[in-house]
Amino acid sequence: MRRRVAAISATLSILVLCSLSAHAQDNSNRRSGFQEVYTGTIASMNGPLRTTTFNLSIRDFTSDEDAQKYLAILAEGNQDDLLRVIRNLDLGRLSTTRSVGRNLIVVRRTQLDDGRTRIVAAFERWPSFAEVRSGGRIRDYPFGIMEIILEAGGRKGSGTFIAAAKVDLKKDKKTGQWTLEMENFGTYPNRVMGVMRRD
């Protein structure tokens, strides 16, 4: 059963106009070419509890100008058109103990009103061997998405992880406002726990 993930959906104005707050880069991250590095645990919420550790290394963030361009592509076309434009970008890397790392193709940061920070990172998801051989509906969900909410101070946090997602841009008939909708292939998104920023 598929469920729309309201927690990660955002209106067009929020996605485009959110400001990117500056963070100091530590020496080790500068040497590695990454601005920020986070580690933590992904816990599966579908079926038996399974956990894996992850490393989210951010090299750069998607600019407001690029975000507008991507939304325009979605508005005029579909997620396949968007993926063709961004699939070769390298804004960082997400790796887990169970999978080969994937390049980040969209990374956005928003400063929330309560002092917390929201980071959303997207990548072209890992395909399974069975999927490659047989196809199936999951191929309509080409993105993987991690959302992290950092506590005030930006050192610790938690969030959600969607292993297979599809995206679309819909216009509200009443308000006329565009809304970015993300749909999870599974019943529930996975939990992201114990997030720590590494210096």
Buried (B, 14 or more C-beta within 10 A) or exposed (E): EEEEBEEBBBBBEBBBEBEBEEBEEBEEBEEEEBBBBBBBBBBBBBEEEEBBEBBBBBBBBBEBEBBBBBBEBBBEEBBEEBBEBBEEBEBBBBBBEEBEBBBBBBBBBBBEEEEBBBBBBBBBBBEEEEBEEEEEEBEEBBBBBBBBBBBEEBEBBBBBBBBBBBBEBEEEEEEEEBBBBBBBBBEBBBBBEEBEBBE
